[in-house]
Amino acid sequence: MSSAVSYADQREVERDLVDYRARGFGPDARPLSLQIVNISPHGMMARLETNYVAGQRIRVTLPVIGVMVAEIRWALGGRIGCSFDVAIDRASYYELLATMLKR
């Protein structure tokens, strides 16, 4: 049995699956529309039509929370994985998650 574990398996915080359309601004300050597919207090994965690269920063407007600044950690085939600059506190996160899942 191999002791190798994929990066996703090593993630300390599990992500919650969502299907939420959000708006924000890209690194060039242009408006962007994205479909958030999973989220945690520390980051998210989203689909979008604009091509970005790792290291760029975006701003995303989330319900309950407001604007979050996030660094793109990876970008592949219309999807991005982001890490929030500041983690969402637990109480606000659960309220955010409840709002995203209501639809």
N, CA and C atoms as a LAMMPS dump frame, in Angstrom:
ITEM: TIMESTEP
0
ITEM: NUMBER OF ATOMS
309
ITEM: BOX BOUNDS ff ff ff
-5.0000000000000000e+02 5.0000000000000000e+02
-5.0000000000000000e+02 5.0000000000000000e+02
-5.0000000000000000e+02 5.0000000000000000e+02
ITEM: ATOMS id mol type element x y z
1 1 1 N 0.84 -1.177 0
2 1 2 C 0 0 0
3 1 3 C 0.889 1.246 0
4 2 1 N 0.59 2.173 -0.873
5 2 2 C 1.396 3.381 -1.035
6 2 3 C 1.062 4.406 0.041
7 3 1 N 2.089 5.112 0.492
8 3 2 C 1.853 6.153 1.484
9 3 3 C 1.63 7.502 0.822
10 4 1 N 1.683 7.548 -0.507
11 4 2 C 1.46 8.798 -1.228
12 4 3 C -0.012 9.193 -1.132
13 5 1 N -0.228 10.444 -0.805
14 5 2 C -1.585 10.963 -0.675
15 5 3 C -1.681 12.207 -1.55
16 6 1 N -2.766 12.327 -2.289
17 6 2 C -2.907 13.487 -3.17
18 6 3 C -3.082 14.765 -2.352
19 7 1 N -2.785 15.886 -2.974
20 7 2 C -2.915 17.189 -2.318
21 7 3 C -4.323 17.384 -1.776
22 8 1 N -5.335 17.053 -2.566
23 8 2 C -6.722 17.244 -2.135
24 8 3 C -7.029 16.422 -0.89
25 9 1 N -6.431 15.233 -0.777
26 9 2 C -6.663 14.393 0.395
27 9 3 C -5.99 14.964 1.633
28 10 1 N -4.973 15.793 1.447
29 10 2 C -4.258 16.383 2.579
30 10 3 C -4.917 17.666 3.078
31 11 1 N -5.893 18.157 2.361
32 11 2 C -6.542 19.407 2.72
33 11 3 C -7.09 19.296 4.143
34 12 1 N -6.743 20.258 4.996
35 12 2 C -7.154 20.22 6.394
36 12 3 C -8.633 20.528 6.57
37 13 1 N -9.17 21.365 5.714
38 13 2 C -10.567 21.761 5.836
39 13 3 C -11.327 21.251 4.626
40 14 1 N -12.355 20.472 4.869
41 14 2 C -13.171 19.965 3.771
42 14 3 C -13.954 21.115 3.145
43 15 1 N -14.247 20.972 1.878
44 15 2 C -15.056 21.969 1.183
45 15 3 C -16.497 21.482 1.123
46 16 1 N -17.426 22.427 1.143
47 16 2 C -18.851 22.117 1.017
48 16 3 C -19.279 22.366 -0.42
49 17 1 N -20.022 21.411 -0.992
50 17 2 C -20.503 21.56 -2.362
51 17 3 C -21.647 22.55 -2.399
52 18 1 N -21.57 23.485 -3.323
53 18 2 C -22.618 24.485 -3.535
54 18 3 C -22.767 24.688 -5.039
55 19 1 N -23.784 25.382 -5.422
56 19 2 C -23.988 25.77 -6.822
57 19 3 C -24.524 27.184 -6.763
58 20 1 N -23.608 28.151 -6.702
59 20 2 C -24.003 29.528 -6.42
60 20 3 C -23.348 30.487 -7.403
61 21 1 N -24.186 31.293 -8.065
62 21 2 C -23.68 32.301 -8.998
63 21 3 C -23.326 33.559 -8.209
64 22 1 N -22.089 33.998 -8.36
65 22 2 C -21.61 35.185 -7.646
66 22 3 C -21.011 36.182 -8.634
67 23 1 N -20.874 37.386 -8.172
68 23 2 C -20.247 38.443 -8.967
69 23 3 C -19.017 38.935 -8.234
70 24 1 N -18.122 39.508 -9.002
71 24 2 C -16.915 40.037 -8.397
72 24 3 C -16.151 40.885 -9.384
73 25 1 N -14.872 41.055 -9.103
74 25 2 C -13.993 41.835 -9.965
75 25 3 C -12.685 41.093 -10.135
76 26 1 N -12.21 41.058 -11.372
77 26 2 C -10.947 40.395 -11.678
78 26 3 C -9.765 41.255 -11.287
79 27 1 N -8.554 40.766 -11.526
80 27 2 C -7.349 41.517 -11.185
81 27 3 C -7.242 42.833 -11.956
82 28 1 N -7.93 42.908 -13.082
83 28 2 C -7.922 44.123 -13.901
84 28 3 C -9.082 45.048 -13.541
85 29 1 N -9.797 44.755 -12.454
86 29 2 C -10.936 45.531 -11.956
87 29 3 C -12.177 45.43 -12.845
88 30 1 N -12.149 44.552 -13.835
89 30 2 C -13.339 44.338 -14.655
90 30 3 C -14.305 43.41 -13.934
91 31 1 N -15.614 43.676 -14.084
92 31 2 C -16.606 42.801 -13.443
93 31 3 C -16.501 41.38 -13.972
94 32 1 N -16.756 40.42 -13.09
95 32 2 C -16.759 39.032 -13.524
96 32 3 C -17.921 38.297 -12.88
97 33 1 N -18.36 37.254 -13.55
98 33 2 C -19.426 36.397 -13.064
99 33 3 C -18.832 35.009 -12.902
100 34 1 N -19.074 34.388 -11.771
101 34 2 C -18.53 33.06 -11.549
102 34 3 C -19.549 32.158 -10.88
103 35 1 N -19.393 30.878 -11.09
104 35 2 C -20.255 29.856 -10.506
105 35 3 C -19.422 29.138 -9.452
106 36 1 N -19.717 29.398 -8.177
107 36 2 C -18.973 28.75 -7.093
108 36 3 C -19.491 27.325 -6.959
109 37 1 N -18.587 26.355 -7.018
110 37 2 C -18.995 24.946 -6.944
111 37 3 C -18.64 24.293 -5.613
112 38 1 N -17.635 24.828 -4.921
113 38 2 C -17.399 24.39 -3.55
114 38 3 C -16.717 25.504 -2.781
115 39 1 N -16.879 25.458 -1.455
116 39 2 C -16.381 26.547 -0.617
117 39 3 C -16.032 26.014 0.761
118 40 1 N -15.116 26.706 1.421
119 40 2 C -14.771 26.448 2.817
120 40 3 C -14.492 27.817 3.441
121 41 1 N -14.266 27.871 4.739
122 41 2 C -13.929 29.164 5.34
123 41 3 C -12.623 29.752 4.801
124 42 1 N -11.813 28.916 4.143
125 42 2 C -10.496 29.352 3.685
126 42 3 C -10.364 29.551 2.182
127 43 1 N -11.362 29.102 1.406
128 43 2 C -11.229 29.24 -0.044
129 43 3 C -12.408 28.675 -0.796
130 44 1 N -12.274 28.625 -2.122
131 44 2 C -13.374 28.155 -2.966
132 44 3 C -12.835 27.68 -4.301
133 45 1 N -13.679 26.94 -5.011
134 45 2 C -13.426 26.594 -6.4
135 45 3 C -14.609 27.132 -7.191
136 46 1 N -14.329 27.69 -8.354
137 46 2 C -15.394 28.275 -9.162
138 46 3 C -15.133 28.049 -10.644
139 47 1 N -16.212 28.106 -11.417
140 47 2 C -16.123 28.068 -12.876
141 47 3 C -16.34 29.488 -13.385
142 48 1 N -15.617 29.845 -14.433
143 48 2 C -15.8 31.15 -15.048
144 48 3 C -15.29 31.114 -16.468
145 49 1 N -15.681 32.106 -17.234
146 49 2 C -15.316 32.136 -18.651
147 49 3 C -14.022 32.887 -18.924
148 50 1 N -13.572 33.695 -17.988
149 50 2 C -12.355 34.47 -18.164
150 50 3 C -11.152 33.637 -17.76
151 51 1 N -10.063 33.774 -18.497
152 51 2 C -8.843 33.033 -18.161
153 51 3 C -7.968 33.836 -17.224
154 52 1 N -7.683 33.251 -16.071
155 52 2 C -6.766 33.847 -15.115
156 52 3 C -5.661 32.849 -14.83
157 53 1 N -4.611 33.303 -14.157
158 53 2 C -3.492 32.425 -13.822
159 53 3 C -3.231 32.474 -12.32
160 54 1 N -2.565 31.443 -11.831
161 54 2 C -2.215 31.376 -10.416
162 54 3 C -1.43 32.62 -10.014
163 55 1 N -1.734 33.112 -8.835
164 55 2 C -1.058 34.297 -8.312
165 55 3 C -1.864 35.577 -8.475
166 56 1 N -2.805 35.59 -9.421
167 56 2 C -3.638 36.777 -9.577
168 56 3 C -4.651 36.832 -8.437
169 57 1 N -5.16 38.03 -8.179
170 57 2 C -6.112 38.231 -7.098
171 57 3 C -7.441 38.711 -7.656
172 58 1 N -8.518 38.201 -7.059
173 58 2 C -9.866 38.617 -7.445
174 58 3 C -10.63 39.035 -6.195
175 59 1 N -11.728 39.727 -6.421
176 59 2 C -12.654 40.089 -5.337
177 59 3 C -13.99 39.441 -5.675
178 60 1 N -14.579 38.774 -4.688
179 60 2 C -15.847 38.077 -4.888
180 60 3 C -16.826 38.555 -3.832
181 61 1 N -18.054 38.87 -4.268
182 61 2 C -19.09 39.28 -3.329
183 61 3 C -19.888 38.055 -2.91
184 62 1 N -19.857 37.759 -1.616
185 62 2 C -20.558 36.61 -1.064
186 62 3 C -21.721 37.078 -0.199
187 63 1 N -22.835 36.319 -0.193
188 63 2 C -23.941 36.698 0.681
189 63 3 C -23.478 36.63 2.14
190 64 1 N -24.065 37.446 2.976
191 64 2 C -23.768 37.505 4.408
192 64 3 C -22.407 38.138 4.675
193 65 1 N -21.387 37.729 3.947
194 65 2 C -20.003 38.126 4.197
195 65 3 C -19.648 39.461 3.555
196 66 1 N -20.075 39.651 2.31
197 66 2 C -19.673 40.826 1.551
198 66 3 C -18.516 40.492 0.637
199 67 1 N -17.646 41.456 0.4
200 67 2 C -16.543 41.277 -0.548
201 67 3 C -15.381 40.551 0.121
202 68 1 N -14.932 39.49 -0.539
203 68 2 C -13.756 38.732 -0.086
204 68 3 C -12.664 38.847 -1.147
205 69 1 N -11.451 39.081 -0.71
206 69 2 C -10.306 39.096 -1.613
207 69 3 C -9.705 37.697 -1.579
208 70 1 N -9.401 37.169 -2.769
209 70 2 C -8.872 35.813 -2.857
210 70 3 C -7.727 35.753 -3.863
211 71 1 N -6.754 34.91 -3.558
212 71 2 C -5.647 34.659 -4.479
213 71 3 C -5.945 33.382 -5.247
214 72 1 N -5.798 33.449 -6.551
215 72 2 C -5.982 32.257 -7.38
216 72 3 C -4.765 31.359 -7.175
217 73 1 N -5.001 30.134 -6.713
218 73 2 C -3.912 29.179 -6.457
219 73 3 C -3.654 28.302 -7.665
220 74 1 N -4.719 28.029 -8.438
221 74 2 C -4.573 27.262 -9.676
222 74 3 C -5.714 27.626 -10.616
223 75 1 N -5.486 27.448 -11.896
224 75 2 C -6.495 27.711 -12.926
225 75 3 C -6.349 26.633 -13.991
226 76 1 N -7.482 26.013 -14.359
227 76 2 C -7.434 24.93 -15.327
228 76 3 C -8.793 24.765 -15.99
229 77 1 N -8.834 24.875 -17.309
230 77 2 C -10.036 24.59 -18.075
231 77 3 C -11.297 25.299 -17.622
232 78 1 N -11.218 26.59 -17.371
233 78 2 C -12.402 27.341 -16.968
234 78 3 C -12.741 27.22 -15.492
235 79 1 N -11.833 26.658 -14.711
236 79 2 C -12.035 26.549 -13.263
237 79 3 C -10.853 27.183 -12.54
238 80 1 N -11.132 27.741 -11.363
239 80 2 C -10.068 28.293 -10.534
240 80 3 C -10.249 27.809 -9.103
241 81 1 N -9.134 27.645 -8.427
242 81 2 C -9.127 27.36 -7
243 81 3 C -8.515 28.554 -6.307
244 82 1 N -9.201 29.069 -5.294
245 82 2 C -8.761 30.306 -4.641
246 82 3 C -8.622 30.123 -3.143
247 83 1 N -7.734 30.9 -2.577
248 83 2 C -7.541 30.966 -1.135
249 83 3 C -7.912 32.375 -0.689
250 84 1 N -8.823 32.484 0.287
251 84 2 C -9.216 33.8 0.779
252 84 3 C -8.074 34.424 1.576
253 85 1 N -7.931 35.742 1.461
254 85 2 C -6.9 36.447 2.237
255 85 3 C -7.159 36.318 3.735
256 86 1 N -8.432 36.386 4.112
257 86 2 C -8.835 36.278 5.514
258 86 3 C -9.898 35.189 5.607
259 87 1 N -9.71 34.24 6.513
260 87 2 C -10.689 33.162 6.667
261 87 3 C -12.01 33.713 7.201
262 88 1 N -13.094 33.059 6.817
263 88 2 C -14.436 33.429 7.287
264 88 3 C -14.643 32.783 8.655
265 89 1 N -15.111 33.568 9.635
266 89 2 C -15.332 32.997 10.96
267 89 3 C -16.454 31.958 10.897
268 90 1 N -16.435 31.016 11.81
269 90 2 C -17.326 29.853 11.781
270 90 3 C -18.813 30.238 11.738
271 91 1 N -19.253 31.135 12.591
272 91 2 C -20.675 31.511 12.631
273 91 3 C -21.109 32.138 11.304
274 92 1 N -20.307 33.049 10.786
275 92 2 C -20.643 33.69 9.504
276 92 3 C -20.611 32.672 8.371
277 93 1 N -19.665 31.727 8.433
278 93 2 C -19.563 30.717 7.387
279 93 3 C -20.832 29.862 7.323
280 94 1 N -21.33 29.427 8.468
281 94 2 C -22.538 28.586 8.463
282 94 3 C -23.756 29.364 7.969
283 95 1 N -23.807 30.655 8.282
284 95 2 C -24.894 31.495 7.766
285 95 3 C -24.755 31.659 6.25
286 96 1 N -23.53 31.859 5.778
287 96 2 C -23.251 31.952 4.342
288 96 3 C -23.665 30.663 3.638
289 97 1 N -23.263 29.541 4.191
290 97 2 C -23.565 28.247 3.588
291 97 3 C -25.074 28.017 3.523
292 98 1 N -25.784 28.344 4.575
293 98 2 C -27.237 28.186 4.588
294 98 3 C -27.877 29.033 3.497
295 99 1 N -27.384 30.249 3.311
296 99 2 C -27.92 31.14 2.277
297 99 3 C -27.63 30.592 0.884
298 100 1 N -26.416 30.085 0.674
299 100 2 C -26.054 29.54 -0.647
300 100 3 C -26.855 28.293 -0.992
301 101 1 N -27.202 27.503 -0.002
302 101 2 C -27.893 26.234 -0.249
303 101 3 C -29.404 26.369 -0.312
304 102 1 N -29.942 27.54 0.019
305 102 2 C -31.407 27.751 0.001
306 102 3 C -32.017 27.609 -1.369
307 103 1 N -31.277 27.909 -2.405
308 103 2 C -31.832 27.925 -3.763
309 103 3 C -32.255 26.579 -4.216
